[in-house]
Amino acid sequence: MRDKTQTNSSGPGDRLIRAGVVVFFVGAVATLVTVAPLLLDTTPFPTYMFGLSMLMGVGFLLAGAGVLKSVAAGRRQARAGG
């Protein structure tokens, strides 16, 4: 049986990291879908698919911002505690 007193302990920046990971993987799938027809000699996808591939970079930036936010919060907590 689960203990109902447990709380979801998500720190600052955790949501940004999770969102960044999801957006990155959506961009990675879009990249694979976009590159596959070029490798298989079939009709390429429309141009907007190349734009969706840019989500990999956006996801990477989101996750990086979450990590920086988490590091900053840890530093603030260390300064306050010490």
Residue pairs with C-beta under 8 A, 6 or more apart in sequence:
11 70
11 73
12 69
12 70
12 72
12 73
13 65
13 66
13 67
13 68
13 69
13 70
13 73
14 66
14 70
15 66
16 62
16 63
16 65
16 66
16 69
17 62
17 63
17 66
17 67
17 70
18 66
19 59
19 62
19 66
20 59
20 60
20 61
20 62
20 63
20 64
20 65
20 66
21 59
21 63
22 59
23 55
23 58
23 59
23 62
24 55
24 56
24 58
24 59
24 60
24 62
24 63
25 59
26 52
26 55
26 59
27 52
27 53
27 54
27 55
27 56
27 57
27 58
27 59
28 56
30 49
30 52
30 53
30 55
31 53
31 56
33 45
33 49
34 44
34 45
34 49
34 50
34 52
34 53
37 43
37 44
37 45
38 44
